[in-house]
């Protein structure tokens, strides 16, 4: 059996926090190492417990999930922690900022348990995860608020094929789906993704989606 993924659960609603922890603890490869109800405590516990993944709510007292995420996974953090934001989409207009702050992905609170578990395992491996059901709707809604004037594809230092791959990432396609759309191999897609992330100095696919919207590549 593989080593357990250590998870810290942070949500200010006790029933939700308990429910998340119960679902996670029932898995042989996952372990809840701590729980808390505010972002400040999440940062403190993460520093002490060193979880592999923090499951983070956004709206919380003392310190909200956005600022907590920035302190745990933002630019310049010496030992970043992977953060999975779990939120109620219709009520929460701050998720985009949480992703910009360094979250590795997000999931809706009404997602089924198997999707939550998949998300935790995915983020733990170092990959990014977006809920594909709301990616375009959500990011297009909020990215426009911070989209800089001018610029565009002509100012982006990517080859035409790399730019095409970035478009498809922003559309929510997986590597396999991109490979099928472009009629290239899965490994070739991985090479393109790695190359464009390096060129644009982006950490993962989440940041790539945000970059695409901020630069007007997706309408």
N, C-alpha and C positions, 0 to 999 in steps of 0.2 A: 504494500500500500504506500502511496506517495505521502510525503510529509503534509501535514495539515496547513491550509491557508489560514493565517491568523487575521481575524476580522474584529474591528472596533465599530460598534453601532451607535450612532448619534442621532437622536430624534427627541424633541421635547415632549411628544405625546407618549405617555407610558404604554398605552395599549399597543400602539404601532411599534414602538421600540421592542416591547416584549414579543410581539408577533414576528418581527423580523429575526430576532435572536433565536426564537424557537425553530423557525424554518431553517436557519443556517446551522444551528447546533445538531439538527437531525441528520446532517450529512457527514459521512465518515472522513471526508477530505477537507472539511471546513471546521473551524473552531472560533467561537466568540471569546475574545480575550478581555473584553470590557464593554461597558455601556455608559452612556451619559446623555444629558438633556440640554446641553448648550455648547456652543462652539469653543468657548474658552477652555472648558474642561476637556473637550475633544483634543485640542492642541496639546494640553498638558499630558493627557493619557497617552497620546500617540508618541510623545517624546519619551515617556517612561516604558511603555509596553511594546513599542516598535511593531505595530501590526503590519500585515502585508497590504491590507485594504481597509480604508475607512468608509463605511456606508454613512453618508452625510445628508441630513435634511438641510433645507435652505433657511427657512424662517424659524429662528430660535432666539431665545433671550440671551442677554449678556454679550454674546458675540455671534453674529449670524453665520450661516454656512458659507457664504461667499468669502468673508474675511478669514474664517477658519481655514478654508481651502487654500487661500492665498498664502497663509502662514505655513501650511503643510506641504504645498506642492507648487507654489508660485515661482516665478523667475527669481533666481538667486538663492533659493533654499538649498542649503548644503546637502542635506539628506532628505530629498522629497519622498513623501508618502503617497501612494496611489489612492485617489479619492473617487468614489462612485456616488454621485448625487442621486438621491431617490426623492422625487417631489411630486406634488399634485400640479400638473401642468396648467390647468385652467385657472388656478388660483395664484400661480407663482410667476411673476414677471421678471425674476432675477436670475433665472437659470443660465441665461446666456452669459451673464457676468461671471457666474460660477465657473463655467467652462473656460472663459478667458483667464480666470484666476488660477487655472491649473488642473481642474478636475479631469480625470481620464475618461469620464463618460457620464451618462445620465439614464435614468429609468423612471417610468411613471409608477406612482404608488399603487395604481390599480392593475399593474402587470401581474400575471400569474407567478406563483412561486418558482416554477422551473426557469422562467426568464430571469428572475432575480438571481438565482443560483448560477445560471450561465453567465450573467453579467459579472458577478464577483469573480468567477474563475477566469473569465476573459481578461478583466482588468489586472488580476493578480499576475498574469503571464507577461504583463508589460504592454499588451495591446490596448487599443482604445475602443470604446463601445458607445454607439449612439442608438437610441430607440428609433428605428427606421420609420415607425409609424408617424412620428412627429418631427423628424429632423428638418425637412424642408420648410414645413409650416412654421416651426418655432424659430429657426435661425434666420429665415428671411424676414420674419416679423420684427426681430430685435437688432439684427446686424445693420439694418438701414440706419439705425440711430447713431451708429459710430462709423459708418462708411465714409471715408475721406472723399473730398471733392476731387475730380480729375482722375488721372491715372487710367488704369485699365490693363487689358491683357498685354498691350504692346510694351508696358513697363515692367512686366514680370519676367525674370531671367530663366525661363523654361523653354525647352524645345516645343515645337507644335504637338508632338506626341505626349510629352510630359504634361502639357497644358490640357490636353484631351483627357488624360487620366485624372487630373485634378478636378475637372468638370464632373466626371463620373463619380469620384469620391464624394463631391458635394451633393450629388444626386442620391447619395446613400447606398451606392452599389458596393458589394463586397469584392474582394480580389477575384473570386471565381466568376462573378457576374461581369466584372470589367474584362476579364480574359475572354469571355464568351462574346461580349459586345464588340470587342476590337479584333477578335479572332487571333489571339496570341496566347502563349502559354501562361499558366499561373505563375511560374517562376519569373517570366519576363515582366509581368505586372508587378511582382514584389520588387524587382529591380527598379522599375520606374517610380514606384511609390517611395522607396528608400532614397532614390536620387533627388526627387522633388522636395522631400522633407529636408534633406541636407542643404539643398540650394536655397530654400526659403527659410532655413534655420527654424524649423517647426519640430515640435516634439513628437506629434502623433497625428492620427487621422482627424481627431477632434479639432485640433488647431488648424488642420488643412481645410476643413469645412468652413470654419470661421474666416480664415484667410480668403477663401474663394468668395464668400458673401461680402466681406469688407471691401474687396477690390472689384466688385461689380461683375464677377464672372457668372453669377447665377441670378436670374430675374425672379 
